Amino acid sequence: MINTKFLGKYRRLEKLSEGAFGQVYKAEDQETGQLVALKVLNWQLSTDTKLVSSFERRSQLAKSLRHPNLVAVYDIGKISDVFFIAMEFLEGITLEVIVEREDLLDTGLVLNYLRQLSNALDYLHHNNVVYLDVHPNNILIVEHRGAILTDPPVTRVLEWGQVVRTDQPWGRPEYISPEQALKKTDADWRADIYSLGIVAYELLTGYLPFKCFSPQETIKAQINSDPTLPTSLNHQLPEAINDILFKALAKDKQVRYQSAGSFYKDLAVHFPSDIAV
């Protein structure tokens, strides 16, 4: 935990959030006056030299990635034992908060969000980057830009190293792929497509496909259970949506859609052209 107000050239203004692996602050770059979102990773993450080396290698790629539906990374570094990431500061509301407020979102809005998210994921995957943590709290809805994936995946290099030493899989149980639930180290871009399928299912039906009384039961359901037919939860959905969502949520990653864009295109074709924007 950082006790000083300054971290290098960044002056922390207020804490925005805190999680198991660090804190995010609204901060000011003292050299440029620009506001940034400053993610400060817990110092314990710096003790594994192999992970640190991997983190540093991937940092340059993270700073080069630019997409309208990805938060931009400006700076990544380390001061003493503290790793930090300076990102684009955005004003918005997480998709999680929006879903909690409303039973069902407008279908046109849902399709637009899914289009933007699938474009962002395809861009990452084309650049050999796997996000591995797609869920509504990592999706910020920003006026005039729509859905934006926050929390750059470069942080997963360090965070995953901590998780694999525990008995818990990486990610939120309600949104992780079966291979993540099984703690397989070969989870690839298709894990992101599975998680996007979970988000799509939730937005289109108003329900999560797998949510049990405990995280452990939810994880088991991700591995072994089939979801309820989407059309039985939302009677306004076209019948074809059942097969599309089930394909996105296939337990076998070889059976899933092989790109986020192909998943979105199959979804959109079954809605009126003025909705599937």
C-alpha positions, 0 to 999 in steps of 0.5 A: 500500500502506498502511503505517500500522495505522490508516485513519481510524477503522479499526484493521487487525488482520490481512490476510485476502487480497490481490489485484491491486487491493488488500488485505482486512483484518480491522479494528475500527471504533474508534467502535463497536467493530464488526469489519469486513472492510476492503478497501483499494484500490491508490492507483493506481486514484485517478488517473482522475478520471472513474472516481473520480466514477463510483465515488463516485456508485455508493457510495451505492447500494452502501451501500443494498443489503441482502440476506441473500446479499450481504455488507453494505457499511457505509462507503465513502470515501477518505483521501488517495489511498486508497479503502476499503470497510468491509464486514460481517465474516463467518466462513466458507469459500469455495465454492472451498475446499469444491469442492477438498475434495470431488468432488461436493457433496450435490445438495440443498446445491447446489440450496440454494446456487444458489437463494440465489445466484440470489436475490442476483443477481436483487436486484442486477439489479433495482437495476441493478447487475451483479456481473461476477465470479461465481466460487467464491472470491467466494462465502462459505459461512456457517453459518446463512446459506448462500451469500453473494456477497462483494466488492461490485460497486461496486469493479468501477467502478475495477477495470474501468477498469484492466482495459480498458487492458490486453490481458486481460479482466476476471474469472477465465477459467474463469467469464467470459462470452463478452462479457467474454472479448471485452472488450465494454463492453456486458456486462450482467446476463446475463454474471452468469447465464452465470457462475452457469451455470458455477458450477452446471455445476461443482457438479453435474458436478464439472468446469468446462466450460472449463478449458484449459492456459493462460488464453488457451486457456480464454478462447478456449474461452469464446468458441468451444467447447461444453461436454461434456454434463453427464449424461456427467460425472454419470450421476445427473443428469436428461437435461433438465439438459443443455438447461438448463445449455446455455441458461445457457451460451449464447454469445448473451446473447439466448438465455440465461436472462434472469433468474437466478431463471428459471434456478434454477426450471428446474433445481429442477423436475427434482429431487425436491421434498425436494431442490429447496429 
